[in-house]
Amino acid sequence: MASGGLQLLGFVLAFLGWIGIIISTAMPQWKMASYAGDNIVTAQALYEGLWMSCAMQSTGQIQCKVYDSLLKLEGSLQATRALMVAAILLGLVAIFVSVTGMKCMKCMEDDQVKKMRMAVFGGVIFITAGLAALVATSWYGNRVARAFYDPFTPVNTRFEFGSALFIGWAAASLAILGGAFLCCSCPRRETSYPPTRGYPKNAPSTGKDYV
């Protein structure tokens, strides 16, 4: 019963992490313009994401522009896109596999060992998806930090971490943690002992003595 509860908890955490990865991928706030310099007065906030760049005016109006061409983008941005999309697809596969192996589902009830292995396999896929998202967000964040501290970067073009990065880090952690909980439901191998050998029974005494 405890194993089933841990399995359900792992699935819920991993599923929430997968939803967070989707939200992080779609958000345009992967990096936001920094206003740490002196004498910088602006009436708008600038954001850049994986798919578009946005500008929010002081009036609250937001204008976004989708990137024109995929081939004109930086290779690192394209790789970040690919990793996040791969994490989403892997998470989708992990959901179907994990649901099949959940104890509360009636699929594959005849073979409990294979059913539990399906749950473990789904957990491994969730961990892989979380690692892909973690690598993508960390790589992107490292690029933002290096450009921020680069003395040759103009002050008015420096960016800081956006909210999408923090959501991506939290979502990747949830996916990895949930996948680890699913892997804890791995079936234990039972120790097999050789069959006991019976000892020959003595023939019943007939009560007759021979001399």
Summary of the structure (lengths in Angstrom):
residues: 211
radius of gyration: 29.0
end to end distance: 68.8
largest distance: 126.4
contacts: 636
relative contact order: 0.21
helix: 54%
strand: 10%
